[in-house]
Structures are given as C-alpha cells and as structure tokens.
Amino acid sequence: MGMNEDLFEISKSLSHIKETGMYDVEKYCCSLLHLTNQLEYFYCNLVPKGSGESASTYYRLHDRPKEHQMAYFNIGRGFPKELMDGHWCYVLKDLGYKALVIPSTSIKKDSKPCHPQFEMDIEIEYYGKRLKSRIQLSDIRSIDMQRLDLRKPFCPVFTDREVIKEFVENNLLK
C-alpha cells in the first residue's frame, strides 16, 4: 500500500470509531498524532540522514541513569488501560542501549491500597523532597535508552535495593 491508501485506511478507521461511539475519537486522534511525532523524531532526527540504517541507530548518552535510580522515560503507547507516555521508572537493570525498568505512578490521597502481588511503594527523592512512588511490576519492560527524557533529573531511591529485587523475584520468578 502507498501512503495515500494508508491514510485513507486510517480515515476509515476513525470514521468507524466515531460512528460506533465505542471510543473517544479525539483521544484516538491524539494517540495517533503522538505516535506519529515519536516516529518522525526517530526517523528524521536520530537516524543519520539518507543512511536508512534505523536498526543500528543508537543514542549516545553522556549522562545516563544508574541502576536503582528513577528516571523519566517515554514508555510509548499501548492500550488505554496500560501505562503510557511519560512516566518515572525505576531502573532495575542497565542493558546497554536498553534498560529494564519498572514504571511507577504517584500515590495520591484517594489512591487504592498497594496490590501486594504487583505493586510496591518505594521512597524516592524528587527535587529535594522525600516522596513515595508506587512501582508497577505489571508494567515492567525493556526500553530503549532513546526514550529517556534528559530534561528531567535522575532521582535517588531510598528503599533498599535488595528489598526491591526480592519483591521482583518473589512476584515474577517464583
């Protein structure tokens, strides 16, 4: 299929969604635009001009998060019920050009209690304040370092690293 045919198929899909009323077309369009912007950034800014070598394009980071720190990643798009876009993530393991991360969510007054099988509250430092953050083991993933947002600082984690590793092991590997 060519570009015009692909755009026509997208248009048909949007019309179908709007007609059925099953989902908010504005949110769908926003997600589509966000994904398009991410792909444009990758192909137009990171891949060397004219090389066509997208599979071997890597970020050269001079400053990167360490294991047992929080860093802000664009974890990408998924189903609306999944964590997506920008999130603070606990860096479990540095895998070179990728990292194994556990996305986290903030804890608010009306937040549900922590689910012991896949959530753990950890203590972090954020701009000089000690706060709690909830890591979401159900959203663990390997993510490319190109998704790291360097505009945000890396945050120290005060919860003992061994306690977090034990939580991961007990809930994923046993």
C-alpha positions in Angstrom: 0.0 0.0 0.0 1.1 3.5 -0.7 0.9 6.5 1.7 -2.4 7.8 0.3 -4.0 4.4 0.7 -2.7 4.0 4.2 -4.0 7.5 5.2 -7.4 6.5 3.7 -7.5 3.4 5.8 -6.7 5.4 8.9 -9.5 7.8 8.0 -11.9 4.9 7.5 -10.9 3.5 10.9 -11.5 6.9 12.6 -14.9 7.2 10.9 -15.9 3.7 12.1 -14.9 4.6 15.7 -16.9 7.8 15.6 -20.0 6.1 14.1 -20.0 3.3 16.7 -19.3 5.7 19.6 -17.3 3.0 21.2 -14.3 5.2 21.9 -13.4 8.9 22.1 -12.2 9.8 18.6 -10.4 12.8 19.9 -8.3 10.6 22.3 -7.7 8.2 19.5 -6.5 11.0 17.2 -4.3 12.4 20.0 -2.7 9.0 20.4 -2.2 8.6 16.7 -0.6 12.1 16.5 1.7 11.3 19.5 2.9 8.1 17.9 3.4 9.8 14.6 5.5 12.5 16.3 7.6 9.8 18.0 8.3 8.1 14.7 9.1 11.3 13.0 11.6 12.2 15.7 13.2 8.8 15.3 13.4 8.7 11.6 14.1 12.4 11.0 16.4 13.3 13.9 18.1 10.2 15.1 18.6 8.1 12.0 21.6 9.5 10.1 20.4 11.4 7.0 20.0 9.2 4.0 21.5 6.2 5.7 18.3 4.2 6.1 20.0 2.4 9.0 17.2 2.6 11.5 18.0 -0.8 13.0 21.5 0.3 14.0 20.6 3.8 15.3 21.6 4.2 19.0 21.6 7.1 21.4 25.0 8.1 22.6 24.3 9.2 26.2 26.9 11.0 28.2 24.7 11.1 31.3 22.6 8.0 31.9 20.6 6.7 34.9 22.2 4.2 37.1 20.6 1.0 38.4 18.5 1.7 41.5 17.6 5.3 40.3 14.4 6.7 39.0 14.4 8.2 35.5 11.7 9.7 33.3 11.0 7.7 30.1 8.5 8.0 27.3 7.3 4.4 27.7 5.3 4.6 24.5 1.7 4.0 23.5 -0.4 1.0 24.3 -4.0 0.2 25.1 -5.7 3.0 27.1 -5.7 0.8 30.3 -1.9 0.5 30.2 0.6 3.0 31.5 1.8 5.0 28.6 3.6 8.2 27.5 6.0 9.8 30.1 6.5 8.0 33.4 9.0 7.9 36.1 10.6 4.4 36.1 12.7 2.5 38.5 15.9 1.4 36.7 16.2 -2.3 37.6 19.0 -3.2 35.2 21.1 -1.3 32.6 21.2 -3.4 29.5 23.5 -1.3 27.4 21.4 0.6 24.8 18.3 -0.6 26.7 17.2 -0.7 30.3 14.9 -3.0 32.3 12.5 -0.6 34.0 9.5 -0.8 36.3 7.2 2.2 35.6 5.8 4.0 38.6 2.8 6.0 39.5 2.3 8.7 42.1 0.4 8.0 45.2 -2.5 10.3 45.9 -4.8 10.6 48.9 -7.5 8.7 47.1 -5.2 6.0 45.6 -6.2 2.4 46.3 -4.1 0.4 48.6 -1.0 -1.2 47.2 -1.7 -4.6 45.5 1.0 -6.8 47.1 1.4 -9.1 44.0 2.4 -6.4 41.6 2.8 -3.0 43.3 5.3 -1.8 45.8 5.6 1.6 47.4 9.2 2.9 47.4 10.7 6.0 48.9 12.5 8.4 46.5 13.9 11.9 46.4 12.3 14.3 43.9 13.7 17.9 43.7 14.9 17.7 47.3 11.7 16.2 48.8 11.3 12.7 50.1 8.2 11.1 48.4 6.6 7.8 47.9 6.1 6.3 44.5 4.4 3.1 43.5 6.3 0.8 41.2 4.0 -1.2 38.9 5.5 -4.7 38.4 2.7 -5.5 36.0 4.1 -2.9 33.5 7.8 -4.0 33.7 9.6 -3.7 30.4 12.8 -3.4 28.5 13.0 0.1 27.0 15.4 1.8 24.6 17.6 4.5 26.1 16.4 6.7 23.3 13.2 7.1 25.2 14.9 8.7 28.2 13.8 12.3 28.8 17.0 14.1 29.7 15.1 17.3 30.6 14.2 15.6 34.0 16.7 14.7 36.7 17.5 11.2 37.8 16.1 10.6 41.3 17.7 8.7 44.1 15.8 5.8 45.6 15.9 5.3 49.4 14.2 2.0 49.6 16.8 -0.7 49.9 17.8 -2.2 46.5 17.8 -5.8 47.9 14.2 -5.3 49.1 13.1 -4.2 45.6 15.0 -7.1 44.0 13.4 -9.6 46.4 10.0 -8.2 45.6 10.6 -8.6 41.9 12.0 -12.1 42.3 9.2 -13.3 44.6 6.4 -11.9 42.3 7.9 -12.7 38.9 10.1 -15.7 39.2 8.5 -17.9 42.0 
